[in-house]
Amino acid sequence: MIRVLLVDDQPLIRSGFRALLDLEDDIEVVAEAANGQDGLALAGEHLPDIALVDIQMPVLDGIETTRRIAADPTLTGVHVVILTNYGLDEYVFEALAAGAAGFLVKDIVPEDFLHAVRVAARGDALLAPSITRKLINRYVTQPLPTDSGTVLEGLTGREREAVVLVAHGLSNDEIAARMVISPLTAKTHVNRAMTKLHARDRAQLVILAYESGLVTPRSSPPRLG
């Protein structure tokens, strides 16, 4: 059962999302909050798998709520997915830097929304296509840090390969097929890379792959195995 916390200051939005989620046998809404401060308290009380957090709220906004969840060692199992009416770049990068596992616009169709919740619950990075394009465009124009390559020095060759494929949006099953290994081994490579790079989740792993130059916006996934 996927446990979900809804944090949004608009009751109509919360009720709409709840109505969708309550229809699913494998998803349970455990609590709702109208601001980030209450959402943070409820996250600690219920320990949900997913926190769907609006980016603009009173008292405590979505960015700061995400940052505090990510910084709390008792909430390491909570994956934050940011919800917004906008696709503005500054929100995208602030949310991901704060520790968000994903970023979705509220006009998403119901089927994609439900799929997004399940993807985030698995610990996979989750970005709407429009957001992914903005992320890539940023790295087309942004120069790499001078020490960009050193961050990856502790990875094995197979871990690097796995990180490249994660950055290209592949799931663990797809990584396994591409590298000709089992899904469990693929997951192990990804998890070890996340641990070595101190990445909270796959979204941060994607950012590190771009920032380090391991992946470039115009590159294609390598053919492995």
C-alpha positions in Angstrom: 0.0 0.0 0.0 1.4 3.4 -1.0 0.7 6.0 1.8 0.2 9.5 0.6 0.2 12.9 2.3 -1.6 15.8 0.5 -0.3 19.3 1.3 -2.0 22.1 -0.6 -3.8 25.3 0.6 -6.7 24.9 -1.9 -9.4 22.5 -0.5 -10.8 21.9 -4.0 -7.4 20.7 -5.3 -6.9 18.4 -2.3 -10.3 16.9 -2.6 -9.8 16.3 -6.3 -6.5 14.5 -5.8 -7.9 12.6 -2.9 -10.9 11.4 -5.0 -8.5 10.1 -7.6 -6.2 8.4 -5.1 -9.0 6.8 -3.1 -10.2 4.9 -6.1 -7.0 3.0 -6.3 -6.6 -0.3 -4.3 -2.9 0.2 -3.8 -2.9 3.8 -2.6 -4.1 5.3 0.7 -4.3 9.0 1.6 -3.2 9.1 5.2 -3.6 12.9 5.9 -4.1 16.3 4.4 -2.7 19.7 5.3 -3.3 23.3 4.1 0.2 24.6 4.6 3.8 23.4 4.8 4.1 23.7 8.6 1.1 21.4 9.2 2.3 19.1 6.4 5.7 18.8 8.1 4.1 17.8 11.4 1.8 15.2 9.6 4.8 13.8 7.7 6.4 13.1 11.1 3.3 11.6 12.5 2.2 9.4 9.6 5.6 8.7 7.8 4.0 8.6 4.3 5.7 7.1 1.3 4.8 10.1 -0.8 4.2 13.8 0.1 2.4 15.7 -2.7 3.3 19.3 -1.8 2.1 22.5 -3.4 4.9 24.9 -4.2 3.1 28.1 -3.1 1.4 28.0 0.3 1.0 30.2 3.4 3.0 29.8 6.6 5.7 27.5 5.0 6.0 27.1 1.2 6.7 23.9 -0.7 10.4 24.5 -1.2 11.1 25.0 2.5 8.8 22.1 3.4 10.7 19.9 1.0 14.1 21.1 2.4 13.1 20.3 6.0 11.7 16.9 5.1 14.9 16.1 3.2 17.1 17.3 6.1 15.2 15.2 8.8 16.8 11.8 9.2 13.5 10.4 10.5 11.8 11.2 7.2 14.3 9.6 4.8 11.5 7.3 3.5 9.3 10.2 2.5 9.5 11.1 -1.2 8.4 14.7 -2.0 6.6 15.4 -5.3 6.1 19.1 -5.9 2.8 20.2 -7.4 2.4 23.6 -9.2 0.3 25.5 -11.7 3.5 26.8 -13.2 6.5 25.4 -15.0 8.9 28.1 -14.0 12.6 27.3 -14.1 13.5 28.8 -10.7 10.9 26.6 -9.0 12.2 23.5 -10.8 15.8 23.9 -9.7 15.0 25.1 -6.2 12.7 22.1 -5.7 15.2 19.6 -6.9 18.0 21.2 -5.0 15.9 21.1 -1.9 15.5 17.3 -2.2 12.3 16.8 -4.2 11.9 13.5 -5.9 9.7 14.9 -8.7 7.9 17.9 -10.0 4.5 17.9 -11.7 2.2 20.6 -13.1 -1.4 20.4 -11.8 -2.9 20.1 -15.3 -1.6 16.5 -15.6 -4.2 14.0 -16.8 -5.5 11.6 -14.1 -3.8 8.5 -15.6 -0.4 10.2 -15.6 -0.9 11.5 -12.1 -1.6 8.1 -10.7 1.4 6.7 -12.6 3.5 9.5 -11.2 2.6 8.6 -7.6 3.6 5.0 -8.2 6.9 5.9 -9.9 7.8 8.2 -7.0 6.9 5.5 -4.5 9.4 3.2 -6.1 12.1 5.9 -5.5 12.4 6.8 -9.2 13.0 10.4 -10.3 9.9 11.9 -11.6 9.8 15.0 -13.9 7.1 16.0 -16.3 8.3 16.2 -19.9 8.1 20.0 -20.0 10.2 20.1 -16.9 12.8 17.7 -18.2 13.3 19.9 -21.3 13.9 22.9 -19.1 16.4 20.9 -17.0 18.3 19.9 -20.2 18.1 23.4 -21.7 19.8 24.8 -18.5 22.7 22.5 -19.0 23.0 23.4 -22.7 23.8 27.0 -21.7 25.4 26.5 -18.3 29.2 25.9 -18.1 30.4 23.0 -16.0 32.1 23.6 -12.7 35.9 23.4 -12.9 36.0 20.4 -10.5 33.0 18.7 -12.1 34.8 15.4 -12.8 36.1 14.7 -9.4 32.7 14.0 -7.8 32.4 10.7 -9.7 35.9 9.4 -9.0 34.7 6.9 -6.4 32.3 5.1 -8.7 33.0 1.8 -10.4 32.7 1.5 -14.1 29.4 -0.3 -13.9 28.0 2.2 -11.4 28.9 5.0 -13.9 27.1 3.2 -16.6 24.0 2.9 -14.4 24.1 6.6 -13.5 24.3 7.5 -17.2 21.2 5.4 -17.9 19.4 6.9 -14.9 20.1 10.3 -16.3 18.6 9.3 -19.6 15.4 8.4 -17.8 15.6 4.6 -17.8 14.0 2.6 -15.0 15.8 -0.2 -13.2 14.3 -2.8 -15.4 15.4 -0.9 -18.5 18.8 -0.4 -17.1 19.0 -4.2 -16.4 18.1 -4.9 -20.0 20.6 -2.4 -21.4 23.4 -3.6 -19.2 22.5 -7.3 -19.5 22.2 -7.8 -15.8 19.3 -8.7 -13.4 17.0 -5.9 -12.2 18.2 -6.5 -8.7 21.8 -6.0 -9.7 20.8 -2.8 -11.6 19.1 -1.5 -8.5 22.2 -2.3 -6.5 24.4 -0.3 -8.9 22.1 2.7 -8.7 21.8 2.5 -4.9 25.5 2.3 -4.4 26.1 5.2 -6.7 23.5 7.3 -4.8 25.2 6.4 -1.5 28.7 7.3 -2.8 27.5 10.6 -4.3 25.3 11.4 -1.3 22.3 11.7 -3.5 19.0 11.5 -1.6 17.1 10.1 -4.7 17.3 9.5 -8.4 16.4 13.1 -9.2 19.5 14.3 -7.5 21.5 11.6 -9.2 20.3 13.0 -12.6 21.5 16.5 -11.6 24.9 15.2 -10.5 25.3 13.3 -13.8 24.7 16.6 -15.8 26.8 18.8 -13.4 29.7 16.4 -13.6 29.7 16.2 -17.4 29.1 12.4 -17.3 26.0 13.1 -19.4 25.5 15.9 -21.8 22.2 17.3 -23.1 22.8 16.1 -26.6 24.2 12.6 -25.8 22.3 9.4 -26.3 22.2 6.4 -23.9 25.2 4.2 -24.6 24.7 0.7 -25.9 26.0 -1.6 -23.2 26.5 -5.3 -22.6 
